[in-house]
Amino acid sequence: MLLSQRRCGPTQDQSRCRDTPSGLQQTTVSVQRAVLTPGRLRVSRCSCAGLGQRRPCRGLCVSIRTGTVRCCGAKLTQQAQVVVTREAGRNGKLKQALQDCDIAVLELPLVETKSGPDRDQLAAHLKDGPFDWVVITSPQAANVFLQGWIEADKPQVRIAVVGPGTGDILTHQKEPRLQIDFTPLTANAVSLSAELPCIEGGTQNVLYPSSAKAGSDLQTGLKNRGFEVVRLNTYDTQPVTHVEESVLREACHAAVVAFASPSAVKAWRRITAGRDVADIAVACIGSTTAIAAEKQGFQRLYFPDQPGIKGFVSAIIDALNSAHATRDVASNAA
């Protein structure tokens, strides 16, 4: 792993973290500013929101109890611009949260989702089983799983998800048989493979419906622990085939680019070939995307500890504030 993350604790600035109740680290929103060091990303600061409390996060307020995000403190101007790059039709919640903070948003879909080679096998595997676990590692994987689960007549399954953002796709269906049985402490494949419980008397079989582009960390980790993993590449993400030149030109002058997947990072590099990325402020939905961005040469990276809309918005605002500060310093120097 290239990424090293610090949570609020005894070695950090207690003025930022003193109101966080003991034992509730998993409920905090930790916005992280990644600074490039040789070979790895290092978190340089964070801020916390305690359970049921609202605390400022560089212009943002997050309520953990209600799950709402709103602006507070310094208000951002309409001149601030963020490029959102998810697939067309999937940027709505993010755009609305940013626009509620008076942030001008430019939508530039960089990827599109297509059916994967194993999509047609999903319903049959769900019917036939038996699997101790169905493991789901992204919101899109959850959407595709949901379709296959319905096609399989809604069988009883035990579900593990990589993080709450993925789990929300399923719990919002309000289906009694779609309960989330396990979520790891840290939202990544390595933690999920290391922490997934063994079911006493079970089969040790795991069904893993996945993106065709997903890495092998999850299945490798599970196999090393004695699980048998059936991976189905149920969907694939591809770069868009056409981007309007005028939209791309505007995007290249934006203050911040927001990426929600490694595929979007690679697509941006492809369509902006030759453009220096070292000084671009980038907000990523989570550490996996941040690692991909680092590998592509981005250095000013911002990401939340746990993937999800609230943390993503916080990371974007942090990146935006940094971009403005950098611009102001340059202007003063000139």
RACORHU-V765061 format. One line per field, one symbol per residue. ss: DSSP state (@ for helix, = for strand, . for the rest). phi: phi as a letter, one per 30 degrees, with the letter a starting at -180 (. if undefined). burial: I if it has 9 or more other C-alpha atoms within 8 Angstrom, else O. A space follows every 10 residues. Layout:
# RACORHU-V765061
ss->???
phi->???
burial->???
This chain:
# RACORHU-V765061
ss->..==...... ...@@@@... ....@@@... =======..= ===....... .....=...= ===....=== =......... ====...... .@@@@@@@@. ...====... =====...@@ @@@@@@@@.. ..====..@@ @@@@@@@@@@ @.......== =..@@@@@@@ @........= ===.....@@ @@@@@..... ....====== =.....@@@@ @@@@...=== =========. ....@@@@@@ @....====. .@@@@@@@@@ @......... ====..@@@@ @@@@@....= ====....@@ @@@@@@@@@@ @@@@@@@@@@ @@@.
phi->.dcbcccdae dcddddcdcd deicedcdcc dbcccdbeia cbdcaabbbd eiccbdbhjb cbcddcicbb dbidcdcddd bbccbdeejc ceddeddddd cicdcccbdc bbcbdddced ddddddddhd bdbccbbaed ddddeedddd ddihddbccc bdaddddded dddhcedccd cabddcdadd ddddceddcd idcicbcbdb ddcddceddd ddddcjdccc ccddabcbdd dbbdeddddd ddcddbcccc aedddddddd dcejddcdcd dbccdadddd ddddddjdbc cbaddceldd dddddddddd dddddddddd dddd
burial->OOIIOOOIOO OOOIOIIOOI OOOIIOOIII IIIIIIOOOI IIIOOIIIII IOIIOIIIII IIIIOOOOII IIOOIIOOOI IIIIIIIOOO IOOIIOIIII IIIIIIOIII IIIOOIOIIO OIIOOIOOOO IIIIIIIIIO IIIIIIOIIO OIOOIOIIII IIIIIIIOII IOOOOOOIII OOIIOIIIII IIIIOIOOOO OOOIIIIIII IIOOOOIIIO IIIOOOIIIO IIIIIIIIII OOOOOOIIOO IOOIIIIIII IIIIIIIIIO OOOOOOOOOI IIIIIIIIII IIIIOIOIII IIIIIIIIII IIIIIIIIII IIIIOOOOOO OOOO
